[in-house]
Every structure is written in structure tokens, then in C-alpha cells.
Amino acid sequence: MQEAGFRALGIQAEYLRVEIPGQELAGAIPALRQAGFQGWNCTLPHKEAMFALCDAVDATAKESTSANTVVASKNGLRGYSTDADGWEDAVAERWKLNLATQRILILGCGGVGRTLAIRLAQKGCRGLILANRSPEKAARLRKEILPTAKSIISVIDWNQENFKKTTLETDLVIQATSLGLSPTDPLPLPEGCLRTGLRIFDTVYRKDFTPLIRLARSRGADAVDGLGMLLHQGVRALAIWTGRAAPVSAMRQALEKEAGRPL
Ligand SMILES: NC(=O)c1ccc[n+]([C@@H]2O[C@H](COP(=O)([O-])OP(=O)(O)OC[C@H]3O[C@@H](n4cnc5c(N)ncnc54)[C@H](OP(=O)(O)O)[C@@H]3O)[C@@H](O)[C@H]2O)c1
């Protein structure tokens, strides 16, 4: 996707995968710079650590205290977070939703759930409900975002009965756990919650869609997976690195080709 974007702009660049173990990020940065990297994306488990390692960060990184996109220049490292904007772009493309009117349930308050909860709380939605398998994480997040939130934020415990009750009064469920990465994972929501009129945004993506997406669609829910978010966070990253408008259709085409299906 990124290399297709560079090609479409006539920029000679490579986008490589580099795996760095959890504790070795700080030590790896001089080597990345020496190897000639002018920027990078970083993902699990490095986004928060990368934020701390940047010499400067923009408002998106500050908002989530994480960085998934970095520009490396003679001035040092500048960090950005394109996840929340990428998610909003994907939502806008699919649904044309006014988020302010939505009652939203976020399943999972790890990296991506936290980032989206912070954005939604700041932006304001009709109601924001947080659930996390380990409950203290959801409670901590609520406490953190409450002082500046424009939304009413509540926390529910991670159990099937709560999900059944809550989804009756929910417009949009954001699935932000890692469940669904493996086809043998349990569903994050009980099957009975999936109904016509419910929108589901599963941040996870698989070539054959996650079990949640497949089942939700078969039950009449309007369900979309994380491939659109992946595209749009990447589109925003490329625009940051190059300072130019990203060639979205070339990037989309490459991503869809790799995924083996349309978004
Ligand atoms: N589409 C995109 O562009 C995009 C971008 C970023 C992330 N993602 C997706 O989002 C997923 C989460 O990423 P992350 O960075 O937020 O990871 P993370 O920080 O490790 O958080 C993982 C979350 O999943 C929960 N979880 C894990 N196993 C579970 C289980 N068996 N039952 C219930 N909850 C479980 C964790 O709960 P505990 O706190 O209790 O452990 C935590 O809330 C990734 O797998 C990735 O596919 C997609």
C-alpha cells in the first residue's frame, strides 16, 4: 500500500517490515536512522514507547499519548498518531454518520480502544460505554478522559449479560480487542446481540473477515472491519512523510489486491 502510494507520486522509496522486540526499541532507533530510514510506522507494542522517544509530537500524538507515525529528520524524531483520524475517515466513507448522535460501546480499552475512546470523548457522542476484559483498565481510562470529556462515559463489566442489555441501547459497537485475529477466537459479543439496526466496526481485519463480521452481517447488522481504518491511517501517514496529498486510490487498490478482496 505505501510503496504503491510512493510510486504513484513518483517517489523512489521502500517500505520495509522491521521487527523489534518490546524492550529494544530505544536501542534500535540509532540503527534505523543510520540505515537511512526517513520515517516509519510503528505498531503493537511500541506506540506508547515511541511517543516517549520522540523529540517533538503533534496534537494527534499528544491526544493519545502514542505515536504510530514518525518522521526522522536532522531535527530529530517527530511523532504523530493517525489511528483516530484514520478510523474517522473509514467511518465517514462507509456510513456518513454524525458521531454526536451515536450511543457507542467500545469493547477493549488497550491501545486502539483507548485512542478511539479519547477521540470520541473529546469530540462528543451521545453516550460512550467502555468495557475491557480486565475491568481496571476501563475504569482507569474513564477516569483519565472524564475531566475534558464532552460525552457521558460509563463503564460496564465484561460479561454476556451486560453486553445483551447494553447493545439494546447502542447504535455503534467498536470492537477494539484482538479477538478475531485467529478464526478460533471466541466472539467478543454474544450472538444474540447482533441485530438489524446495530452498526459494528471491528478494528481487526482478516482476509475472510472476522467471525464477528460474518455473523453480524448474517444477522442483519451493518458490520465493517478494520481494513478501511488500515487504509486511511496509512494514507494519512504517507501525507505526513511526503508533505503531499496521498494517492488514495492507488493505495486502496494495492491494499485490496494484497487483502484479496475489496474493502
Ligand atoms: N485497523 C487498524 O488500522 C488497526 C489499528 C490498530 C489496531 N488494530 C486492531 O486492534 C487490535 C487491538 O490492538 P491494540 O493495539 O489495542 O492491542 P492491545 O493494546 O494489546 O489491547 C488488546 C485488547 O484486547 C483485549 N483482549 C485480548 N484478548 C482478549 C480476550 N481473550 N477476551 C477479551 N479481551 C481480550 C485486551 O484486554 P485486556 O486489557 O484484558 O488484556 C485489550 O483490551 C489488534 O489486534 C489489531 O488487529 C487495527
The ligand as a Gaussian input file, in Angstrom:
#p B3LYP/6-31G(d) Opt

LIG

0 1
 N       -7.488000      -1.489000      11.550000
 C       -6.439000      -0.846000      12.014000
 O       -5.853000       0.011000      11.371000
 C       -5.978000      -1.180000      13.403000
 C       -5.108000      -0.323000      14.103000
 C       -4.696000      -0.693000      15.373000
 C       -5.145000      -1.880000      15.936000
 N       -5.993000      -2.682000      15.229000
 C       -6.513000      -3.948000      15.806000
 O       -6.843000      -3.750000      17.149000
 C       -6.462000      -4.879000      17.905000
 C       -6.039000      -4.413000      19.294000
 O       -4.835000      -3.645000      19.179000
 P       -4.255000      -2.852000      20.415000
 O       -3.090000      -2.095000      19.941000
 O       -5.354000      -2.109000      21.107000
 O       -3.780000      -4.079000      21.349000
 P       -3.549000      -4.113000      22.928000
 O       -3.125000      -2.774000      23.427000
 O       -2.702000      -5.286000      23.214000
 O       -5.016000      -4.402000      23.525000
 C       -5.609000      -5.630000      23.336000
 C       -7.035000      -5.561000      23.858000
 O       -7.668000      -6.817000      23.581000
 C       -8.193000      -7.343000      24.799000
 N       -8.179000      -8.791000      24.736000
 C       -7.169000      -9.606000      24.334000
 N       -7.541000     -10.895000      24.412000
 C       -8.827000     -10.899000      24.878000
 C       -9.765000     -11.932000      25.173000
 N       -9.467000     -13.228000      25.003000
 N      -11.000000     -11.565000      25.616000
 C      -11.307000     -10.262000      25.784000
 N      -10.474000      -9.236000      25.517000
 C       -9.232000      -9.562000      25.074000
 C       -7.286000      -6.793000      25.885000
 O       -7.920000      -6.887000      27.135000
 P       -7.026000      -6.916000      28.489000
 O       -6.694000      -5.484000      28.781000
 O       -7.923000      -7.517000      29.494000
 O       -5.807000      -7.735000      28.203000
 C       -7.122000      -5.357000      25.367000
 O       -8.256000      -4.585000      25.634000
 C       -5.290000      -5.510000      17.127000
 O       -5.373000      -6.899000      17.230000
 C       -5.456000      -5.033000      15.702000
 O       -5.960000      -6.080000      14.885000
 C       -6.405000      -2.353000      13.991000

